């Protein structure tokens, strides 16, 4: 293999990884598991109609699962505003679980707590049967500051 071929293959691999990373989408092997249930009685997403399921994980409380009708052109940001979670949680981690046939896709949603909104490139359109998981993050600005100071120190000492 020539140096040119190796360089070309490396560029193709890096471009593929970048595209997958920027999309926020990772395929999850289901190992034959049934689709994610979205209806309270265990019906599959296709039987649930035009609805999405939202799982709200508030710190120190039991997860709350709710179903919402899917409105025309609903996005993750619109769902957060509709459920008033943008006012309830200052910071949050968000994932959208989507079932397509026998595969499940996990799409990470980046929430910008300084702007109080989902970053536009991660504001996915919601589809019937989607399962949106919202986890409250209890970190504060002080935690961010300590982390930014500790990171260079950790790297300087070899990760200890």
C-alpha positions as CSV (number, residue, x, y, z in Angstrom):
1,X,0.0,0.0,0.0
2,X,1.4,3.4,-1.0
3,X,1.5,6.4,1.3
4,X,-1.1,8.1,-0.9
5,X,-3.6,5.1,-0.4
6,X,-3.0,5.1,3.3
7,X,-3.6,8.9,3.5
8,X,-6.8,8.6,1.4
9,X,-8.2,5.8,3.5
10,X,-7.5,7.7,6.7
11,X,-9.3,10.8,5.3
12,X,-12.3,8.7,4.3
13,X,-12.4,7.0,7.7
14,X,-12.1,10.4,9.5
15,X,-14.8,12.0,7.3
16,X,-17.2,9.1,8.1
17,X,-16.6,9.3,11.8
18,X,-17.1,13.1,11.7
19,X,-20.4,12.7,9.9
20,X,-21.7,10.1,12.3
21,X,-20.5,12.1,15.3
22,X,-22.1,15.4,14.1
23,X,-25.4,13.7,13.4
24,X,-25.6,12.6,17.0
25,X,-26.9,9.3,15.9
26,X,-25.5,5.9,17.0
27,X,-27.1,2.6,16.0
28,X,-27.7,0.3,18.9
29,X,-27.8,-3.5,18.4
30,X,-31.1,-4.8,19.7
31,X,-30.0,-8.5,19.8
32,X,-33.6,-9.4,18.8
33,X,-35.2,-7.3,21.6
34,X,-38.7,-6.1,20.9
35,X,-39.3,-2.4,20.0
36,X,-39.3,0.2,22.7
37,X,-42.8,0.3,24.2
38,X,-44.4,3.7,24.2
39,X,-48.0,3.0,25.3
40,X,-48.7,2.2,28.9
41,X,-50.1,-1.2,28.1
42,X,-46.9,-2.4,26.3
43,X,-48.1,-1.8,22.7
44,X,-45.4,-1.1,20.2
45,X,-44.7,2.3,18.7
46,X,-46.6,1.5,15.5
47,X,-49.8,0.8,17.5
48,X,-49.5,4.0,19.6
49,X,-50.5,6.3,16.7
50,X,-49.3,9.8,16.4
51,X,-47.7,10.1,19.8
52,X,-44.4,10.3,21.5
53,X,-43.3,9.2,24.9
54,X,-41.3,11.5,27.2
55,X,-39.4,10.2,30.2
56,X,-38.5,12.9,32.7
57,X,-35.8,12.0,35.2
58,X,-35.7,14.6,37.9
59,X,-32.8,14.4,40.4
60,X,-33.8,12.6,43.5
61,X,-37.3,11.5,42.2
62,X,-38.7,8.5,40.4
63,X,-38.7,8.8,36.6
64,X,-42.0,10.2,35.2
65,X,-43.3,8.8,31.8
66,X,-45.8,10.8,29.9
67,X,-47.3,10.5,26.4
68,X,-47.9,13.5,24.1
69,X,-49.7,13.8,20.8
70,X,-47.3,14.5,18.0
71,X,-48.2,17.9,16.5
72,X,-47.3,19.1,13.0
73,X,-43.5,19.9,12.8
74,X,-42.7,19.2,16.5
75,X,-39.1,19.4,17.4
76,X,-37.2,18.6,20.6
77,X,-37.1,22.3,21.5
78,X,-40.8,22.7,21.0
79,X,-41.5,19.7,23.2
80,X,-39.3,21.1,26.0
81,X,-41.2,24.4,25.8
82,X,-44.6,22.7,25.6
83,X,-43.8,20.7,28.8
84,X,-42.2,23.7,30.5
85,X,-39.0,21.8,31.1
86,X,-36.9,24.8,29.9
87,X,-38.1,26.6,33.0
88,X,-38.1,23.6,35.4
89,X,-34.5,22.4,34.6
90,X,-31.6,24.8,34.3
91,X,-29.4,22.1,32.7
92,X,-30.4,18.8,31.2
93,X,-29.1,15.8,29.2
94,X,-31.5,14.8,26.4
95,X,-31.7,11.7,24.2
96,X,-34.2,10.6,21.5
97,X,-34.6,6.9,21.1
98,X,-36.1,6.0,17.7
99,X,-37.1,2.6,16.5
100,X,-36.8,1.8,12.8
101,X,-37.8,-1.7,11.9
102,X,-35.8,-4.0,14.2
103,X,-33.1,-1.4,14.9
104,X,-33.0,1.3,17.5
105,X,-31.2,4.6,17.1
106,X,-30.0,6.8,20.0
107,X,-29.7,10.4,19.1
108,X,-28.0,12.6,21.6
109,X,-29.4,16.2,21.9
110,X,-27.0,19.0,23.0
111,X,-28.7,21.5,25.3
112,X,-27.0,24.8,25.7
113,X,-27.8,25.9,29.3
114,X,-26.4,29.4,28.7
115,X,-28.8,30.1,25.9
116,X,-31.6,28.0,27.5
117,X,-32.3,26.1,24.3
118,X,-31.3,23.0,22.2
119,X,-28.5,23.7,19.8
120,X,-30.0,24.2,16.4
121,X,-28.0,21.3,14.7
122,X,-29.4,18.9,17.4
123,X,-33.0,20.1,17.3
124,X,-34.4,17.0,15.7
125,X,-37.9,16.7,14.3
126,X,-39.9,14.2,16.3
127,X,-41.5,11.1,14.7
128,X,-44.4,9.0,15.9
129,X,-43.2,6.4,18.4
130,X,-40.1,8.4,19.5
131,X,-39.0,8.1,23.1
132,X,-37.5,11.3,24.5
133,X,-35.4,11.0,27.7
134,X,-34.7,14.2,29.7
135,X,-32.3,13.9,32.6
136,X,-31.9,16.8,35.0
137,X,-28.2,17.8,35.4
138,X,-27.5,19.2,38.9
139,X,-24.1,20.7,38.1
140,X,-23.6,24.4,38.7
141,X,-21.4,27.1,37.3
142,X,-19.0,26.5,40.3
143,X,-18.7,22.8,39.2
144,X,-17.8,23.9,35.7
145,X,-15.2,26.2,37.1
146,X,-13.6,23.5,39.2
147,X,-13.7,21.1,36.3
148,X,-11.9,23.6,34.0
149,X,-9.2,24.0,36.6
150,X,-8.8,20.3,37.4
151,X,-8.6,19.2,33.8
152,X,-5.2,20.7,33.0
153,X,-3.9,19.6,36.3
154,X,-5.1,16.0,35.6
155,X,-3.5,16.0,32.2
156,X,-0.2,17.4,33.6
157,X,-0.1,14.6,36.3
158,X,-0.9,11.8,33.8
159,X,-4.6,11.5,34.6
160,X,-4.4,10.8,38.3
